[in-house]
Amino acid sequence: MNAAINFTTEIWRDGGHFVAWAPELDVSSMGNTIDEARKNLREAMGLFVDEAERMGTLRDILEESGYVRSVEGWRAPEILAIEKMSVAVS
């Protein structure tokens, strides 16, 4: 049975491109549009998961990242807040 691994996606503009990032596993990708960045991140996550499975480390990586195994698949840790903060610089 195939299981799903869910993840959060944050997307921001970097110059003329868009960066998509999955913070739970620190995987990112980019594209010329938001949709392309999103699609490329999904592909990058798939490659990451495939390689971790091949190496036999996927379960350890997911558990160390706070994922919990459920009937539906791997549930990501719940993100409670995403905030922009600042600190003064001299």
N, CA, C and O atoms as CSV, one atom per row, in Angstrom:
chain,resi,resn,atom,element,x,y,z
A,1,MET,N,N,0.820,-1.175,0.000
A,1,MET,CA,C,0.000,0.000,0.000
A,1,MET,C,C,0.874,1.253,0.000
A,1,MET,O,O,1.798,1.365,0.807
A,2,ASN,N,N,0.591,2.185,-0.891
A,2,ASN,CA,C,1.287,3.460,-0.921
A,2,ASN,C,C,0.695,4.379,0.134
A,2,ASN,O,O,-0.520,4.416,0.326
A,3,ALA,N,N,1.544,5.108,0.805
A,3,ALA,CA,C,1.107,6.052,1.825
A,3,ALA,C,C,1.508,7.453,1.390
A,3,ALA,O,O,2.433,7.619,0.596
A,4,ALA,N,N,0.830,8.438,1.896
A,4,ALA,CA,C,1.125,9.830,1.573
A,4,ALA,C,C,1.999,10.452,2.657
A,4,ALA,O,O,1.924,10.077,3.827
A,5,ILE,N,N,2.824,11.402,2.249
A,5,ILE,CA,C,3.602,12.218,3.172
A,5,ILE,C,C,3.173,13.649,2.911
A,5,ILE,O,O,3.470,14.203,1.852
A,6,ASN,N,N,2.476,14.256,3.866
A,6,ASN,CA,C,2.039,15.633,3.623
A,6,ASN,C,C,3.108,16.608,4.089
A,6,ASN,O,O,3.947,16.283,4.929
A,7,PHE,N,N,3.061,17.800,3.530
A,7,PHE,CA,C,4.040,18.811,3.887
A,7,PHE,C,C,3.467,20.195,3.603
A,7,PHE,O,O,2.554,20.352,2.791
A,8,THR,N,N,4.013,21.179,4.277
A,8,THR,CA,C,3.639,22.570,4.102
A,8,THR,C,C,4.465,23.154,2.962
A,8,THR,O,O,5.613,22.762,2.755
A,9,THR,N,N,3.885,24.079,2.235
A,9,THR,CA,C,4.617,24.757,1.174
A,9,THR,C,C,4.584,26.260,1.416
A,9,THR,O,O,3.514,26.857,1.541
A,10,GLU,N,N,5.750,26.855,1.480
A,10,GLU,CA,C,5.867,28.309,1.545
A,10,GLU,C,C,6.467,28.760,0.220
A,10,GLU,O,O,7.422,28.157,-0.269
A,11,ILE,N,N,5.912,29.814,-0.359
A,11,ILE,CA,C,6.386,30.305,-1.655
A,11,ILE,C,C,6.645,31.796,-1.554
A,11,ILE,O,O,5.825,32.542,-1.019
A,12,TRP,N,N,7.791,32.228,-2.071
A,12,TRP,CA,C,8.095,33.650,-2.108
A,12,TRP,C,C,8.842,33.979,-3.394
A,12,TRP,O,O,9.389,33.100,-4.060
A,13,ARG,N,N,8.850,35.258,-3.721
A,13,ARG,CA,C,9.536,35.720,-4.925
A,13,ARG,C,C,11.000,35.988,-4.583
A,13,ARG,O,O,11.313,36.560,-3.539
A,14,ASP,N,N,11.885,35.566,-5.475
A,14,ASP,CA,C,13.315,35.843,-5.355
A,14,ASP,C,C,13.766,36.368,-6.714
A,14,ASP,O,O,14.041,35.594,-7.630
A,15,GLY,N,N,13.839,37.675,-6.832
A,15,GLY,CA,C,14.154,38.278,-8.129
A,15,GLY,C,C,13.041,37.965,-9.116
A,15,GLY,O,O,11.877,38.270,-8.855
A,16,GLY,N,N,13.386,37.363,-10.238
A,16,GLY,CA,C,12.399,37.026,-11.251
A,16,GLY,C,C,11.836,35.631,-11.125
A,16,GLY,O,O,11.105,35.184,-12.009
A,17,HIS,N,N,12.158,34.923,-10.042
A,17,HIS,CA,C,11.713,33.546,-9.867
A,17,HIS,C,C,10.896,33.418,-8.585
A,17,HIS,O,O,10.828,34.342,-7.774
A,18,PHE,N,N,10.282,32.260,-8.427
A,18,PHE,CA,C,9.553,31.935,-7.209
A,18,PHE,C,C,10.211,30.728,-6.562
A,18,PHE,O,O,10.543,29.754,-7.238
A,19,VAL,N,N,10.396,30.796,-5.265
A,19,VAL,CA,C,10.987,29.700,-4.491
A,19,VAL,C,C,9.865,29.033,-3.701
A,19,VAL,O,O,9.068,29.713,-3.055
A,20,ALA,N,N,9.805,27.718,-3.753
A,20,ALA,CA,C,8.853,26.937,-2.964
A,20,ALA,C,C,9.662,26.086,-1.995
A,20,ALA,O,O,10.634,25.439,-2.383
A,21,TRP,N,N,9.253,26.095,-0.739
A,21,TRP,CA,C,10.011,25.426,0.328
A,21,TRP,C,C,9.083,24.601,1.194
A,21,TRP,O,O,7.999,25.053,1.564
A,22,ALA,N,N,9.508,23.392,1.517
A,22,ALA,CA,C,8.799,22.518,2.450
A,22,ALA,C,C,9.609,22.520,3.757
A,22,ALA,O,O,10.595,21.792,3.868
A,23,PRO,N,N,9.201,23.329,4.742
A,23,PRO,CA,C,10.022,23.498,5.941
A,23,PRO,C,C,10.194,22.236,6.777
A,23,PRO,O,O,11.231,22.068,7.420
A,24,GLU,N,N,9.215,21.353,6.786
A,24,GLU,CA,C,9.326,20.161,7.625
A,24,GLU,C,C,10.560,19.324,7.271
A,24,GLU,O,O,11.203,18.760,8.157
A,25,LEU,N,N,10.885,19.247,6.000
A,25,LEU,CA,C,12.032,18.441,5.561
A,25,LEU,C,C,13.122,19.285,4.914
A,25,LEU,O,O,14.099,18.744,4.397
A,26,ASP,N,N,12.965,20.596,4.937
A,26,ASP,CA,C,13.936,21.543,4.384
A,26,ASP,C,C,14.300,21.221,2.936
A,26,ASP,O,O,15.475,21.177,2.570
A,27,VAL,N,N,13.276,20.998,2.127
A,27,VAL,CA,C,13.450,20.753,0.688
A,27,VAL,C,C,12.868,21.953,-0.041
A,27,VAL,O,O,11.794,22.440,0.311
A,28,SER,N,N,13.585,22.433,-1.068
A,28,SER,CA,C,13.079,23.572,-1.820
A,28,SER,C,C,13.331,23.387,-3.304
A,28,SER,O,O,14.129,22.551,-3.727
A,29,SER,N,N,12.630,24.187,-4.074
A,29,SER,CA,C,12.803,24.223,-5.515
A,29,SER,C,C,12.342,25.587,-5.982
A,29,SER,O,O,11.912,26.407,-5.172
A,30,MET,N,N,12.426,25.839,-7.272
A,30,MET,CA,C,12.012,27.136,-7.783
A,30,MET,C,C,11.409,27.008,-9.164
A,30,MET,O,O,11.497,25.956,-9.798
A,31,GLY,N,N,10.800,28.079,-9.623
A,31,GLY,CA,C,10.224,28.108,-10.960
A,31,GLY,C,C,9.977,29.538,-11.389
A,31,GLY,O,O,10.136,30.474,-10.605
A,32,ASN,N,N,9.587,29.695,-12.636
A,32,ASN,CA,C,9.317,31.022,-13.187
A,32,ASN,C,C,7.937,31.548,-12.786
A,32,ASN,O,O,7.676,32.746,-12.893
A,33,THR,N,N,7.058,30.661,-12.325
A,33,THR,CA,C,5.728,31.030,-11.850
A,33,THR,C,C,5.490,30.318,-10.526
A,33,THR,O,O,6.232,29.406,-10.162
A,34,ILE,N,N,4.454,30.737,-9.809
A,34,ILE,CA,C,4.113,30.060,-8.555
A,34,ILE,C,C,3.756,28.608,-8.828
A,34,ILE,O,O,4.198,27.710,-8.110
A,35,ASP,N,N,2.958,28.375,-9.862
A,35,ASP,CA,C,2.564,26.996,-10.186
A,35,ASP,C,C,3.765,26.132,-10.547
A,35,ASP,O,O,3.838,24.969,-10.150
A,36,GLU,N,N,4.702,26.695,-11.297
A,36,GLU,CA,C,5.894,25.936,-11.670
A,36,GLU,C,C,6.756,25.637,-10.444
A,36,GLU,O,O,7.294,24.538,-10.315
A,37,ALA,N,N,6.886,26.612,-9.547
A,37,ALA,CA,C,7.652,26.391,-8.318
A,37,ALA,C,C,7.003,25.302,-7.480
A,37,ALA,O,O,7.692,24.445,-6.926
A,38,ARG,N,N,5.684,25.333,-7.387
A,38,ARG,CA,C,4.927,24.320,-6.640
A,38,ARG,C,C,5.141,22.941,-7.261
A,38,ARG,O,O,5.399,21.973,-6.547
A,39,LYS,N,N,5.035,22.849,-8.590
A,39,LYS,CA,C,5.223,21.581,-9.297
A,39,LYS,C,C,6.656,21.061,-9.097
A,39,LYS,O,O,6.865,19.870,-8.866
A,40,ASN,N,N,7.622,21.955,-9.188
A,40,ASN,CA,C,9.022,21.554,-9.020
A,40,ASN,C,C,9.310,21.110,-7.592
A,40,ASN,O,O,10.122,20.210,-7.381
A,41,LEU,N,N,8.658,21.726,-6.606
A,41,LEU,CA,C,8.841,21.293,-5.218
A,41,LEU,C,C,8.276,19.886,-5.026
A,41,LEU,O,O,8.895,19.045,-4.375
A,42,ARG,N,N,7.107,19.641,-5.592
A,42,ARG,CA,C,6.534,18.299,-5.473
A,42,ARG,C,C,7.483,17.256,-6.078
A,42,ARG,O,O,7.667,16.179,-5.511
A,43,GLU,N,N,8.077,17.577,-7.218
A,43,GLU,CA,C,9.039,16.669,-7.846
A,43,GLU,C,C,10.280,16.488,-6.969
A,43,GLU,O,O,10.768,15.371,-6.795
A,44,ALA,N,N,10.789,17.606,-6.413
A,44,ALA,CA,C,11.958,17.528,-5.531
A,44,ALA,C,C,11.657,16.688,-4.296
A,44,ALA,O,O,12.492,15.893,-3.864
A,45,MET,N,N,10.468,16.862,-3.728
A,45,MET,CA,C,10.086,16.054,-2.566
A,45,MET,C,C,10.013,14.576,-2.941
A,45,MET,O,O,10.453,13.716,-2.178
A,46,GLY,N,N,9.457,14.283,-4.117
A,46,GLY,CA,C,9.400,12.892,-4.573
A,46,GLY,C,C,10.777,12.284,-4.710
A,46,GLY,O,O,10.998,11.143,-4.303
A,47,LEU,N,N,11.714,13.040,-5.285
A,47,LEU,CA,C,13.086,12.544,-5.430
A,47,LEU,C,C,13.749,12.355,-4.073
A,47,LEU,O,O,14.470,11.380,-3.857
A,48,PHE,N,N,13.503,13.287,-3.163
A,48,PHE,CA,C,14.051,13.193,-1.811
A,48,PHE,C,C,13.547,11.930,-1.117
A,48,PHE,O,O,14.325,11.173,-0.535
A,49,VAL,N,N,12.237,11.717,-1.187
A,49,VAL,CA,C,11.629,10.548,-0.546
A,49,VAL,C,C,12.134,9.261,-1.182
A,49,VAL,O,O,12.477,8.314,-0.474
A,50,ASP,N,N,12.184,9.218,-2.512
A,50,ASP,CA,C,12.678,8.020,-3.208
A,50,ASP,C,C,14.104,7.685,-2.791
A,50,ASP,O,O,14.420,6.523,-2.538
A,51,GLU,N,N,14.965,8.696,-2.718
A,51,GLU,CA,C,16.362,8.457,-2.353
A,51,GLU,C,C,16.470,8.013,-0.893
A,51,GLU,O,O,17.250,7.115,-0.574
A,52,ALA,N,N,15.691,8.639,-0.009
A,52,ALA,CA,C,15.725,8.230,1.401
A,52,ALA,C,C,15.217,6.798,1.565
A,52,ALA,O,O,15.751,6.037,2.372
A,53,GLU,N,N,14.181,6.429,0.796
A,53,GLU,CA,C,13.701,5.039,0.843
A,53,GLU,C,C,14.784,4.085,0.350
A,53,GLU,O,O,15.024,3.040,0.955
A,54,ARG,N,N,15.440,4.453,-0.756
A,54,ARG,CA,C,16.497,3.610,-1.326
A,54,ARG,C,C,17.630,3.401,-0.317
A,54,ARG,O,O,18.201,2.314,-0.225
A,55,MET,N,N,17.944,4.453,0.433
A,55,MET,CA,C,19.020,4.372,1.413
A,55,MET,C,C,18.567,3.735,2.730
A,55,MET,O,O,19.392,3.441,3.596
A,56,GLY,N,N,17.270,3.526,2.878
A,56,GLY,CA,C,16.752,2.927,4.103
A,56,GLY,C,C,16.678,3.897,5.271
A,56,GLY,O,O,16.662,3.473,6.427
A,57,THR,N,N,16.633,5.198,4.983
A,57,THR,CA,C,16.641,6.198,6.055
A,57,THR,C,C,15.344,7.002,6.152
A,57,THR,O,O,15.240,7.883,7.006
A,58,LEU,N,N,14.356,6.724,5.305
A,58,LEU,CA,C,13.156,7.549,5.263
A,58,LEU,C,C,12.434,7.581,6.604
A,58,LEU,O,O,12.082,8.659,7.084
A,59,ARG,N,N,12.208,6.436,7.212
A,59,ARG,CA,C,11.496,6.400,8.492
A,59,ARG,C,C,12.226,7.243,9.537
A,59,ARG,O,O,11.599,8.027,10.250
A,60,ASP,N,N,13.543,7.085,9.630
A,60,ASP,CA,C,14.312,7.861,10.608
A,60,ASP,C,C,14.211,9.356,10.337
A,60,ASP,O,O,14.024,10.142,11.265
A,61,ILE,N,N,14.332,9.755,9.074
A,61,ILE,CA,C,14.243,11.175,8.712
A,61,ILE,C,C,12.884,11.737,9.102
A,61,ILE,O,O,12.799,12.805,9.708
A,62,LEU,N,N,11.822,11.016,8.753
A,62,LEU,CA,C,10.478,11.504,9.056
A,62,LEU,C,C,10.247,11.601,10.558
A,62,LEU,O,O,9.716,12.602,11.039
A,63,GLU,N,N,10.637,10.581,11.297
A,63,GLU,CA,C,10.438,10.606,12.746
A,63,GLU,C,C,11.249,11.723,13.400
A,63,GLU,O,O,10.748,12.396,14.301
A,64,GLU,N,N,12.502,11.931,12.960
A,64,GLU,CA,C,13.327,13.009,13.515
A,64,GLU,C,C,12.756,14.382,13.174
A,64,GLU,O,O,13.003,15.352,13.891
A,65,SER,N,N,11.999,14.468,12.089
A,65,SER,CA,C,11.387,15.733,11.669
A,65,SER,C,C,10.016,15.953,12.299
A,65,SER,O,O,9.353,16.948,12.004
A,66,GLY,N,N,9.584,15.038,13.161
A,66,GLY,CA,C,8.330,15.202,13.875
A,66,GLY,C,C,7.113,14.593,13.203
A,66,GLY,O,O,5.990,14.807,13.659
A,67,TYR,N,N,7.311,13.831,12.120
A,67,TYR,CA,C,6.192,13.176,11.448
A,67,TYR,C,C,5.696,12.006,12.288
A,67,TYR,O,O,6.461,11.379,13.021
A,68,VAL,N,N,4.400,11.725,12.168
A,68,VAL,CA,C,3.772,10.615,12.877
A,68,VAL,C,C,3.092,9.729,11.841
A,68,VAL,O,O,2.388,10.226,10.961
A,69,ARG,N,N,3.299,8.427,11.942
A,69,ARG,CA,C,2.695,7.463,11.018
A,69,ARG,C,C,1.226,7.275,11.395
A,69,ARG,O,O,0.891,7.094,12.566
A,70,SER,N,N,0.352,7.320,10.380
A,70,SER,CA,C,-1.062,7.068,10.588
A,70,SER,C,C,-1.550,6.125,9.497
A,70,SER,O,O,-0.781,5.727,8.622
A,71,VAL,N,N,-2.811,5.774,9.552
A,71,VAL,CA,C,-3.386,4.876,8.543
A,71,VAL,C,C,-3.278,5.496,7.150
A,71,VAL,O,O,-3.021,4.789,6.175
A,72,GLU,N,N,-3.474,6.816,7.050
A,72,GLU,CA,C,-3.441,7.504,5.760
A,72,GLU,C,C,-2.034,7.721,5.237
A,72,GLU,O,O,-1.858,7.938,4.038
A,73,GLY,N,N,-1.040,7.671,6.088
A,73,GLY,CA,C,0.339,7.927,5.673
A,73,GLY,C,C,1.096,8.601,6.797
A,73,GLY,O,O,0.845,8.339,7.973
A,74,TRP,N,N,2.020,9.467,6.431
A,74,TRP,CA,C,2.825,10.194,7.399
A,74,TRP,C,C,2.242,11.587,7.585
A,74,TRP,O,O,2.108,12.348,6.626
A,75,ARG,N,N,1.898,11.913,8.817
A,75,ARG,CA,C,1.311,13.209,9.137
A,75,ARG,C,C,2.412,14.142,9.627
A,75,ARG,O,O,3.151,13.824,10.559
A,76,ALA,N,N,2.503,15.303,8.975
A,76,ALA,CA,C,3.519,16.288,9.337
A,76,ALA,C,C,3.209,16.898,10.696
A,76,ALA,O,O,2.055,16.910,11.125
A,77,PRO,N,N,4.233,17.403,11.373
A,77,PRO,CA,C,3.965,18.112,12.626
A,77,PRO,C,C,3.083,19.319,12.344
A,77,PRO,O,O,3.216,19.959,11.301
A,78,GLU,N,N,2.191,19.626,13.261
A,78,GLU,CA,C,1.277,20.743,13.073
A,78,GLU,C,C,2.023,22.057,13.242
A,78,GLU,O,O,2.674,22.292,14.260
A,79,ILE,N,N,1.920,22.909,12.231
A,79,ILE,CA,C,2.520,24.241,12.318
A,79,ILE,C,C,1.512,25.144,13.022
A,79,ILE,O,O,0.386,25.312,12.555
A,80,LEU,N,N,1.917,25.711,14.126
A,80,LEU,CA,C,1.011,26.505,14.950
A,80,LEU,C,C,0.985,27.974,14.552
A,80,LEU,O,O,-0.012,28.659,14.777
A,81,ALA,N,N,2.072,28.462,13.963
A,81,ALA,CA,C,2.104,29.868,13.556
A,81,ALA,C,C,3.208,30.067,12.528
A,81,ALA,O,O,4.264,29.438,12.593
A,82,ILE,N,N,2.943,30.941,11.597
A,82,ILE,CA,C,3.972,31.443,10.694
A,82,ILE,C,C,3.900,32.949,10.815
A,82,ILE,O,O,2.869,33.555,10.520
A,83,GLU,N,N,4.972,33.543,11.240
A,83,GLU,CA,C,4.982,34.968,11.523
A,83,GLU,C,C,6.207,35.618,10.917
A,83,GLU,O,O,7.261,34.995,10.796
A,84,LYS,N,N,6.060,36.870,10.540
A,84,LYS,CA,C,7.217,37.673,10.165
A,84,LYS,C,C,7.629,38.446,11.416
A,84,LYS,O,O,6.803,39.104,12.049
A,85,MET,N,N,8.893,38.362,11.761
A,85,MET,CA,C,9.415,39.055,12.940
A,85,MET,C,C,10.631,39.863,12.504
A,85,MET,O,O,11.123,39.702,11.387
A,86,SER,N,N,11.104,40.713,13.371
A,86,SER,CA,C,12.299,41.492,13.041
A,86,SER,C,C,13.162,41.658,14.285
A,86,SER,O,O,12.708,41.495,15.418
A,87,VAL,N,N,14.397,41.983,14.034
A,87,VAL,CA,C,15.340,42.270,15.104
A,87,VAL,C,C,16.172,43.460,14.612
A,87,VAL,O,O,16.499,43.548,13.429
A,88,ALA,N,N,16.502,44.351,15.508
A,88,ALA,CA,C,17.270,45.527,15.134
A,88,ALA,C,C,18.710,45.155,14.791
A,88,ALA,O,O,19.312,44.279,15.413
A,89,VAL,N,N,19.233,45.832,13.805
A,89,VAL,CA,C,20.642,45.657,13.450
A,89,VAL,C,C,21.321,47.020,13.521
A,89,VAL,O,O,20.689,48.049,13.280
A,90,SER,N,N,22.584,47.024,13.847
A,90,SER,CA,C,23.293,48.306,13.974
A,90,SER,C,C,24.048,48.637,12.715
A,90,SER,O,O,24.701,49.678,12.643
